[in-house]
Every structure is written in C-alpha cells, then in structure tokens.
Amino acid sequence: MEPKHADVRRDAVATAALIVIRRALVEGVPVTREGLVEAASITLGASQDDASQELDAVAQGFGVSALE
C-alpha cells in the first residue's frame, strides 16, 4: 500500500525537524525558523515559501500555533 500524500509531507517535515534538532545538539547550531524552513525545503523538495507554509500546516495539525 502506498502512503498517503499527507503522510509523506508530514514525514518530510518531521525529518526536517529532526535534522535541525540534531545539528543543534551535535554541532551547536542555533535552532531558527530559517534553519527549519531550509531543512524542510530540502526534505520536501519545495521552495522555501512552500516549505514554510507546509511547516505551519503540519504544526497546526498537531495543535501548535504557527511558527512565526
């Protein structure tokens, strides 16, 4: 069974968040919205504007208000 589009997008956003957390813990890189958008852009294969919108949509789906 092929995963749903929403599941794939959610997983890509989760992957981006884990990348940012790992870089913060291991490399001491500060956690910023810009860093999260950049990572999400890569994992989603999307523009930074689209990645930012997707981040907010996924966050809101988990009951977290917009990340801005």
PDB file of N, CA, C and O in Angstrom, chain B, residues numbered from 101:
ATOM      1  N   MET B 101       0.841  -1.174   0.000  1.00  0.00           N
ATOM      2  CA  MET B 101       0.000   0.000   0.000  1.00  0.00           C
ATOM      3  C   MET B 101       0.893   1.246   0.000  1.00  0.00           C
ATOM      4  O   MET B 101       1.843   1.345   0.776  1.00  0.00           O
ATOM      5  N   GLU B 102       0.577   2.164  -0.859  1.00  0.00           N
ATOM      6  CA  GLU B 102       1.352   3.397  -0.989  1.00  0.00           C
ATOM      7  C   GLU B 102       0.902   4.404   0.070  1.00  0.00           C
ATOM      8  O   GLU B 102      -0.295   4.551   0.318  1.00  0.00           O
ATOM      9  N   PRO B 103       1.872   5.107   0.705  1.00  0.00           N
ATOM     10  CA  PRO B 103       1.496   6.081   1.741  1.00  0.00           C
ATOM     11  C   PRO B 103       0.712   7.237   1.141  1.00  0.00           C
ATOM     12  O   PRO B 103       0.885   7.585  -0.027  1.00  0.00           O
ATOM     13  N   LYS B 104      -0.153   7.826   1.957  1.00  0.00           N
ATOM     14  CA  LYS B 104      -0.931   8.986   1.539  1.00  0.00           C
ATOM     15  C   LYS B 104      -0.017  10.186   1.391  1.00  0.00           C
ATOM     16  O   LYS B 104       1.011  10.291   2.060  1.00  0.00           O
ATOM     17  N   HIS B 105      -0.403  11.083   0.511  1.00  0.00           N
ATOM     18  CA  HIS B 105       0.372  12.301   0.266  1.00  0.00           C
ATOM     19  C   HIS B 105       0.591  13.081   1.564  1.00  0.00           C
ATOM     20  O   HIS B 105       1.690  13.575   1.814  1.00  0.00           O
ATOM     21  N   ALA B 106      -0.450  13.190   2.384  1.00  0.00           N
ATOM     22  CA  ALA B 106      -0.329  13.938   3.638  1.00  0.00           C
ATOM     23  C   ALA B 106       0.682  13.280   4.568  1.00  0.00           C
ATOM     24  O   ALA B 106       1.422  13.972   5.267  1.00  0.00           O
ATOM     25  N   ASP B 107       0.719  11.950   4.582  1.00  0.00           N
ATOM     26  CA  ASP B 107       1.683  11.238   5.428  1.00  0.00           C
ATOM     27  C   ASP B 107       3.113  11.506   4.970  1.00  0.00           C
ATOM     28  O   ASP B 107       4.010  11.694   5.791  1.00  0.00           O
ATOM     29  N   VAL B 108       3.315  11.523   3.673  1.00  0.00           N
ATOM     30  CA  VAL B 108       4.645  11.778   3.121  1.00  0.00           C
ATOM     31  C   VAL B 108       5.096  13.194   3.480  1.00  0.00           C
ATOM     32  O   VAL B 108       6.247  13.402   3.865  1.00  0.00           O
ATOM     33  N   ARG B 109       4.205  14.152   3.357  1.00  0.00           N
ATOM     34  CA  ARG B 109       4.543  15.546   3.685  1.00  0.00           C
ATOM     35  C   ARG B 109       4.841  15.689   5.183  1.00  0.00           C
ATOM     36  O   ARG B 109       5.805  16.350   5.570  1.00  0.00           O
ATOM     37  N   ARG B 110       4.004  15.062   6.020  1.00  0.00           N
ATOM     38  CA  ARG B 110       4.224  15.116   7.464  1.00  0.00           C
ATOM     39  C   ARG B 110       5.569  14.492   7.824  1.00  0.00           C
ATOM     40  O   ARG B 110       6.310  15.031   8.647  1.00  0.00           O
ATOM     41  N   ASP B 111       5.878  13.359   7.206  1.00  0.00           N
ATOM     42  CA  ASP B 111       7.160  12.697   7.477  1.00  0.00           C
ATOM     43  C   ASP B 111       8.338  13.564   7.035  1.00  0.00           C
ATOM     44  O   ASP B 111       9.372  13.589   7.702  1.00  0.00           O
ATOM     45  N   ALA B 112       8.190  14.270   5.924  1.00  0.00           N
ATOM     46  CA  ALA B 112       9.265  15.149   5.449  1.00  0.00           C
ATOM     47  C   ALA B 112       9.482  16.305   6.428  1.00  0.00           C
ATOM     48  O   ALA B 112      10.620  16.699   6.683  1.00  0.00           O
ATOM     49  N   VAL B 113       8.401  16.844   6.971  1.00  0.00           N
ATOM     50  CA  VAL B 113       8.515  17.924   7.951  1.00  0.00           C
ATOM     51  C   VAL B 113       9.155  17.388   9.234  1.00  0.00           C
ATOM     52  O   VAL B 113      10.002  18.056   9.827  1.00  0.00           O
ATOM     53  N   ALA B 114       8.755  16.192   9.662  1.00  0.00           N
ATOM     54  CA  ALA B 114       9.363  15.592  10.859  1.00  0.00           C
ATOM     55  C   ALA B 114      10.857  15.359  10.646  1.00  0.00           C
ATOM     56  O   ALA B 114      11.660  15.599  11.547  1.00  0.00           O
ATOM     57  N   THR B 115      11.225  14.897   9.465  1.00  0.00           N
ATOM     58  CA  THR B 115      12.634  14.686   9.148  1.00  0.00           C
ATOM     59  C   THR B 115      13.403  15.999   9.236  1.00  0.00           C
ATOM     60  O   THR B 115      14.501  16.046   9.790  1.00  0.00           O
ATOM     61  N   ALA B 116      12.828  17.057   8.694  1.00  0.00           N
ATOM     62  CA  ALA B 116      13.478  18.371   8.757  1.00  0.00           C
ATOM     63  C   ALA B 116      13.672  18.802  10.205  1.00  0.00           C
ATOM     64  O   ALA B 116      14.736  19.304  10.567  1.00  0.00           O
ATOM     65  N   ALA B 117      12.649  18.609  11.032  1.00  0.00           N
ATOM     66  CA  ALA B 117      12.760  18.998  12.437  1.00  0.00           C
ATOM     67  C   ALA B 117      13.859  18.204  13.136  1.00  0.00           C
ATOM     68  O   ALA B 117      14.624  18.758  13.924  1.00  0.00           O
ATOM     69  N   LEU B 118      13.935  16.916  12.848  1.00  0.00           N
ATOM     70  CA  LEU B 118      14.977  16.093  13.468  1.00  0.00           C
ATOM     71  C   LEU B 118      16.374  16.499  12.998  1.00  0.00           C
ATOM     72  O   LEU B 118      17.328  16.458  13.774  1.00  0.00           O
ATOM     73  N   ILE B 119      16.492  16.886  11.742  1.00  0.00           N
ATOM     74  CA  ILE B 119      17.784  17.361  11.235  1.00  0.00           C
ATOM     75  C   ILE B 119      18.217  18.611  12.004  1.00  0.00           C
ATOM     76  O   ILE B 119      19.371  18.729  12.416  1.00  0.00           O
ATOM     77  N   VAL B 120      17.283  19.535  12.191  1.00  0.00           N
ATOM     78  CA  VAL B 120      17.589  20.780  12.897  1.00  0.00           C
ATOM     79  C   VAL B 120      17.943  20.494  14.362  1.00  0.00           C
ATOM     80  O   VAL B 120      18.887  21.077  14.896  1.00  0.00           O
ATOM     81  N   ILE B 121      17.200  19.612  15.000  1.00  0.00           N
ATOM     82  CA  ILE B 121      17.491  19.252  16.394  1.00  0.00           C
ATOM     83  C   ILE B 121      18.861  18.597  16.501  1.00  0.00           C
ATOM     84  O   ILE B 121      19.631  18.924  17.404  1.00  0.00           O
ATOM     85  N   ARG B 122      19.173  17.687  15.605  1.00  0.00           N
ATOM     86  CA  ARG B 122      20.473  17.013  15.614  1.00  0.00           C
ATOM     87  C   ARG B 122      21.609  18.016  15.463  1.00  0.00           C
ATOM     88  O   ARG B 122      22.602  17.959  16.189  1.00  0.00           O
ATOM     89  N   ARG B 123      21.455  18.936  14.511  1.00  0.00           N
ATOM     90  CA  ARG B 123      22.502  19.943  14.305  1.00  0.00           C
ATOM     91  C   ARG B 123      22.682  20.807  15.546  1.00  0.00           C
ATOM     92  O   ARG B 123      23.800  21.205  15.873  1.00  0.00           O
ATOM     93  N   ALA B 124      21.585  21.096  16.234  1.00  0.00           N
ATOM     94  CA  ALA B 124      21.671  21.900  17.459  1.00  0.00           C
ATOM     95  C   ALA B 124      22.408  21.134  18.553  1.00  0.00           C
ATOM     96  O   ALA B 124      23.273  21.691  19.230  1.00  0.00           O
ATOM     97  N   LEU B 125      22.070  19.868  18.724  1.00  0.00           N
ATOM     98  CA  LEU B 125      22.673  19.072  19.799  1.00  0.00           C
ATOM     99  C   LEU B 125      24.121  18.699  19.515  1.00  0.00           C
ATOM    100  O   LEU B 125      24.970  18.778  20.403  1.00  0.00           O
ATOM    101  N   VAL B 126      24.403  18.296  18.291  1.00  0.00           N
ATOM    102  CA  VAL B 126      25.733  17.784  17.955  1.00  0.00           C
ATOM    103  C   VAL B 126      26.694  18.893  17.537  1.00  0.00           C
ATOM    104  O   VAL B 126      27.862  18.892  17.925  1.00  0.00           O
ATOM    105  N   GLU B 127      26.193  19.837  16.745  1.00  0.00           N
ATOM    106  CA  GLU B 127      27.065  20.856  16.174  1.00  0.00           C
ATOM    107  C   GLU B 127      26.937  22.216  16.848  1.00  0.00           C
ATOM    108  O   GLU B 127      27.720  23.125  16.569  1.00  0.00           O
ATOM    109  N   GLY B 128      25.958  22.359  17.731  1.00  0.00           N
ATOM    110  CA  GLY B 128      25.767  23.635  18.412  1.00  0.00           C
ATOM    111  C   GLY B 128      25.156  24.718  17.544  1.00  0.00           C
ATOM    112  O   GLY B 128      25.233  25.899  17.882  1.00  0.00           O
ATOM    113  N   VAL B 129      24.547  24.331  16.424  1.00  0.00           N
ATOM    114  CA  VAL B 129      23.912  25.299  15.527  1.00  0.00           C
ATOM    115  C   VAL B 129      22.597  25.759  16.167  1.00  0.00           C
ATOM    116  O   VAL B 129      21.799  24.920  16.584  1.00  0.00           O
ATOM    117  N   PRO B 130      22.356  27.065  16.252  1.00  0.00           N
ATOM    118  CA  PRO B 130      21.108  27.539  16.856  1.00  0.00           C
ATOM    119  C   PRO B 130      19.884  27.070  16.070  1.00  0.00           C
ATOM    120  O   PRO B 130      19.924  26.959  14.845  1.00  0.00           O
ATOM    121  N   VAL B 131      18.816  26.801  16.781  1.00  0.00           N
ATOM    122  CA  VAL B 131      17.547  26.436  16.153  1.00  0.00           C
ATOM    123  C   VAL B 131      16.840  27.723  15.767  1.00  0.00           C
ATOM    124  O   VAL B 131      16.526  28.550  16.623  1.00  0.00           O
ATOM    125  N   THR B 132      16.593  27.887  14.478  1.00  0.00           N
ATOM    126  CA  THR B 132      15.894  29.072  13.978  1.00  0.00           C
ATOM    127  C   THR B 132      14.821  28.648  12.991  1.00  0.00           C
ATOM    128  O   THR B 132      14.873  27.560  12.417  1.00  0.00           O
ATOM    129  N   ARG B 133      13.859  29.520  12.807  1.00  0.00           N
ATOM    130  CA  ARG B 133      12.826  29.256  11.806  1.00  0.00           C
ATOM    131  C   ARG B 133      13.466  29.136  10.423  1.00  0.00           C
ATOM    132  O   ARG B 133      13.087  28.277   9.628  1.00  0.00           O
ATOM    133  N   GLU B 134      14.429  29.996  10.149  1.00  0.00           N
ATOM    134  CA  GLU B 134      15.084  29.977   8.846  1.00  0.00           C
ATOM    135  C   GLU B 134      15.775  28.631   8.604  1.00  0.00           C
ATOM    136  O   GLU B 134      15.713  28.084   7.503  1.00  0.00           O
ATOM    137  N   GLY B 135      16.429  28.107   9.637  1.00  0.00           N
ATOM    138  CA  GLY B 135      17.081  26.811   9.511  1.00  0.00           C
ATOM    139  C   GLY B 135      16.081  25.692   9.294  1.00  0.00           C
ATOM    140  O   GLY B 135      16.327  24.769   8.517  1.00  0.00           O
ATOM    141  N   LEU B 136      14.960  25.775   9.980  1.00  0.00           N
ATOM    142  CA  LEU B 136      13.917  24.762   9.817  1.00  0.00           C
ATOM    143  C   LEU B 136      13.292  24.841   8.430  1.00  0.00           C
ATOM    144  O   LEU B 136      13.033  23.812   7.805  1.00  0.00           O
ATOM    145  N   VAL B 137      13.052  26.042   7.952  1.00  0.00           N
ATOM    146  CA  VAL B 137      12.496  26.212   6.599  1.00  0.00           C
ATOM    147  C   VAL B 137      13.472  25.681   5.555  1.00  0.00           C
ATOM    148  O   VAL B 137      13.063  25.023   4.598  1.00  0.00           O
ATOM    149  N   GLU B 138      14.758  25.963   5.735  1.00  0.00           N
ATOM    150  CA  GLU B 138      15.761  25.474   4.791  1.00  0.00           C
ATOM    151  C   GLU B 138      15.786  23.936   4.764  1.00  0.00           C
ATOM    152  O   GLU B 138      15.802  23.329   3.693  1.00  0.00           O
ATOM    153  N   ALA B 139      15.787  23.323   5.939  1.00  0.00           N
ATOM    154  CA  ALA B 139      15.790  21.857   6.008  1.00  0.00           C
ATOM    155  C   ALA B 139      14.507  21.287   5.410  1.00  0.00           C
ATOM    156  O   ALA B 139      14.549  20.292   4.686  1.00  0.00           O
ATOM    157  N   ALA B 140      13.376  21.905   5.707  1.00  0.00           N
ATOM    158  CA  ALA B 140      12.100  21.437   5.162  1.00  0.00           C
ATOM    159  C   ALA B 140      12.058  21.595   3.652  1.00  0.00           C
ATOM    160  O   ALA B 140      11.505  20.747   2.953  1.00  0.00           O
ATOM    161  N   SER B 141      12.631  22.661   3.151  1.00  0.00           N
ATOM    162  CA  SER B 141      12.680  22.877   1.712  1.00  0.00           C
ATOM    163  C   SER B 141      13.411  21.722   1.022  1.00  0.00           C
ATOM    164  O   SER B 141      13.004  21.256  -0.042  1.00  0.00           O
ATOM    165  N   ILE B 142      14.488  21.280   1.646  1.00  0.00           N
ATOM    166  CA  ILE B 142      15.269  20.173   1.080  1.00  0.00           C
ATOM    167  C   ILE B 142      14.495  18.864   1.172  1.00  0.00           C
ATOM    168  O   ILE B 142      14.385  18.135   0.187  1.00  0.00           O
ATOM    169  N   THR B 143      13.953  18.563   2.367  1.00  0.00           N
ATOM    170  CA  THR B 143      13.266  17.275   2.538  1.00  0.00           C
ATOM    171  C   THR B 143      11.964  17.203   1.756  1.00  0.00           C
ATOM    172  O   THR B 143      11.549  16.123   1.335  1.00  0.00           O
ATOM    173  N   LEU B 144      11.318  18.346   1.560  1.00  0.00           N
ATOM    174  CA  LEU B 144      10.076  18.368   0.789  1.00  0.00           C
ATOM    175  C   LEU B 144      10.325  18.503  -0.715  1.00  0.00           C
ATOM    176  O   LEU B 144       9.444  18.212  -1.524  1.00  0.00           O
ATOM    177  N   GLY B 145      11.524  18.944  -1.081  1.00  0.00           N
ATOM    178  CA  GLY B 145      11.788  19.218  -2.483  1.00  0.00           C
ATOM    179  C   GLY B 145      10.927  20.368  -2.980  1.00  0.00           C
ATOM    180  O   GLY B 145      10.390  20.339  -4.087  1.00  0.00           O
ATOM    181  N   ALA B 146      10.811  21.388  -2.123  1.00  0.00           N
ATOM    182  CA  ALA B 146       9.914  22.507  -2.419  1.00  0.00           C
ATOM    183  C   ALA B 146      10.660  23.824  -2.227  1.00  0.00           C
ATOM    184  O   ALA B 146      11.757  23.865  -1.672  1.00  0.00           O
ATOM    185  N   SER B 147      10.035  24.895  -2.702  1.00  0.00           N
ATOM    186  CA  SER B 147      10.606  26.225  -2.474  1.00  0.00           C
ATOM    187  C   SER B 147      10.543  26.534  -0.985  1.00  0.00           C
ATOM    188  O   SER B 147       9.808  25.883  -0.242  1.00  0.00           O
ATOM    189  N   GLN B 148      11.303  27.515  -0.555  1.00  0.00           N
ATOM    190  CA  GLN B 148      11.273  27.880   0.857  1.00  0.00           C
ATOM    191  C   GLN B 148       9.913  28.445   1.263  1.00  0.00           C
ATOM    192  O   GLN B 148       9.468  28.227   2.390  1.00  0.00           O
ATOM    193  N   ASP B 149       9.251  29.164   0.366  1.00  0.00           N
ATOM    194  CA  ASP B 149       7.906  29.673   0.678  1.00  0.00           C
ATOM    195  C   ASP B 149       6.922  28.517   0.884  1.00  0.00           C
ATOM    196  O   ASP B 149       6.142  28.518   1.837  1.00  0.00           O
ATOM    197  N   ASP B 150       6.966  27.534  -0.018  1.00  0.00           N
ATOM    198  CA  ASP B 150       6.078  26.373   0.108  1.00  0.00           C
ATOM    199  C   ASP B 150       6.420  25.558   1.349  1.00  0.00           C
ATOM    200  O   ASP B 150       5.523  25.067   2.035  1.00  0.00           O
ATOM    201  N   ALA B 151       7.703  25.411   1.638  1.00  0.00           N
ATOM    202  CA  ALA B 151       8.130  24.662   2.824  1.00  0.00           C
ATOM    203  C   ALA B 151       7.643  25.358   4.091  1.00  0.00           C
ATOM    204  O   ALA B 151       7.195  24.698   5.029  1.00  0.00           O
ATOM    205  N   SER B 152       7.726  26.677   4.122  1.00  0.00           N
ATOM    206  CA  SER B 152       7.259  27.440   5.282  1.00  0.00           C
ATOM    207  C   SER B 152       5.767  27.213   5.507  1.00  0.00           C
ATOM    208  O   SER B 152       5.333  27.016   6.641  1.00  0.00           O
ATOM    209  N   GLN B 153       4.997  27.241   4.450  1.00  0.00           N
ATOM    210  CA  GLN B 153       3.558  27.006   4.550  1.00  0.00           C
ATOM    211  C   GLN B 153       3.269  25.588   5.024  1.00  0.00           C
ATOM    212  O   GLN B 153       2.372  25.373   5.839  1.00  0.00           O
ATOM    213  N   GLU B 154       4.023  24.626   4.518  1.00  0.00           N
ATOM    214  CA  GLU B 154       3.831  23.234   4.912  1.00  0.00           C
ATOM    215  C   GLU B 154       4.192  23.034   6.388  1.00  0.00           C
ATOM    216  O   GLU B 154       3.494  22.317   7.106  1.00  0.00           O
ATOM    217  N   LEU B 155       5.275  23.665   6.839  1.00  0.00           N
ATOM    218  CA  LEU B 155       5.647  23.598   8.256  1.00  0.00           C
ATOM    219  C   LEU B 155       4.510  24.096   9.137  1.00  0.00           C
ATOM    220  O   LEU B 155       4.149  23.449  10.120  1.00  0.00           O
ATOM    221  N   ASP B 156       3.953  25.236   8.785  1.00  0.00           N
ATOM    222  CA  ASP B 156       2.860  25.798   9.574  1.00  0.00           C
ATOM    223  C   ASP B 156       1.640  24.893   9.547  1.00  0.00           C
ATOM    224  O   ASP B 156       0.986  24.711  10.574  1.00  0.00           O
ATOM    225  N   ALA B 157       1.321  24.322   8.389  1.00  0.00           N
ATOM    226  CA  ALA B 157       0.155  23.442   8.277  1.00  0.00           C
ATOM    227  C   ALA B 157       0.324  22.195   9.137  1.00  0.00           C
ATOM    228  O   ALA B 157      -0.608  21.785   9.828  1.00  0.00           O
ATOM    229  N   VAL B 158       1.508  21.594   9.099  1.00  0.00           N
ATOM    230  CA  VAL B 158       1.751  20.398   9.908  1.00  0.00           C
ATOM    231  C   VAL B 158       1.724  20.760  11.393  1.00  0.00           C
ATOM    232  O   VAL B 158       1.130  20.040  12.195  1.00  0.00           O
ATOM    233  N   ALA B 159       2.358  21.858  11.757  1.00  0.00           N
ATOM    234  CA  ALA B 159       2.368  22.282  13.166  1.00  0.00           C
ATOM    235  C   ALA B 159       0.930  22.493  13.665  1.00  0.00           C
ATOM    236  O   ALA B 159       0.577  22.048  14.757  1.00  0.00           O
ATOM    237  N   GLN B 160       0.126  23.160  12.875  1.00  0.00           N
ATOM    238  CA  GLN B 160      -1.258  23.412  13.266  1.00  0.00           C
ATOM    239  C   GLN B 160      -2.039  22.105  13.372  1.00  0.00           C
ATOM    240  O   GLN B 160      -2.925  21.980  14.217  1.00  0.00           O
ATOM    241  N   GLY B 161      -1.717  21.131  12.519  1.00  0.00           N
ATOM    242  CA  GLY B 161      -2.364  19.825  12.599  1.00  0.00           C
ATOM    243  C   GLY B 161      -2.080  19.115  13.914  1.00  0.00           C
ATOM    244  O   GLY B 161      -2.867  18.280  14.358  1.00  0.00           O
ATOM    245  N   PHE B 162      -0.950  19.448  14.539  1.00  0.00           N
ATOM    246  CA  PHE B 162      -0.596  18.893  15.837  1.00  0.00           C
ATOM    247  C   PHE B 162      -1.028  19.804  16.986  1.00  0.00           C
ATOM    248  O   PHE B 162      -0.717  19.535  18.147  1.00  0.00           O
ATOM    249  N   GLY B 163      -1.738  20.870  16.664  1.00  0.00           N
ATOM    250  CA  GLY B 163      -2.221  21.773  17.696  1.00  0.00           C
ATOM    251  C   GLY B 163      -1.197  22.814  18.130  1.00  0.00           C
ATOM    252  O   GLY B 163      -1.359  23.451  19.171  1.00  0.00           O
ATOM    253  N   VAL B 164      -0.148  22.987  17.338  1.00  0.00           N
ATOM    254  CA  VAL B 164       0.864  24.002  17.621  1.00  0.00           C
ATOM    255  C   VAL B 164       0.556  25.201  16.739  1.00  0.00           C
ATOM    256  O   VAL B 164       0.388  25.059  15.528  1.00  0.00           O
ATOM    257  N   SER B 165       0.480  26.382  17.344  1.00  0.00           N
ATOM    258  CA  SER B 165       0.165  27.557  16.548  1.00  0.00           C
ATOM    259  C   SER B 165       1.286  27.812  15.547  1.00  0.00           C
ATOM    260  O   SER B 165       2.359  27.218  15.643  1.00  0.00           O
ATOM    261  N   ALA B 166       1.038  28.674  14.614  1.00  0.00           N
ATOM    262  CA  ALA B 166       2.007  28.986  13.563  1.00  0.00           C
ATOM    263  C   ALA B 166       3.372  29.268  14.173  1.00  0.00           C
ATOM    264  O   ALA B 166       3.475  29.803  15.276  1.00  0.00           O
ATOM    265  N   LEU B 167       4.404  28.906  13.447  1.00  0.00           N
ATOM    266  CA  LEU B 167       5.763  29.009  13.959  1.00  0.00           C
ATOM    267  C   LEU B 167       6.382  30.387  13.756  1.00  0.00           C
ATOM    268  O   LEU B 167       7.581  30.561  13.972  1.00  0.00           O
ATOM    269  N   GLU B 168       5.591  31.356  13.348  1.00  0.00           N
ATOM    270  CA  GLU B 168       6.132  32.710  13.164  1.00  0.00           C
ATOM    271  C   GLU B 168       5.985  33.512  14.415  1.00  0.00           C
ATOM    272  O   GLU B 168       6.383  34.676  14.452  1.00  0.00           O
TER     273      GLU B 168
END
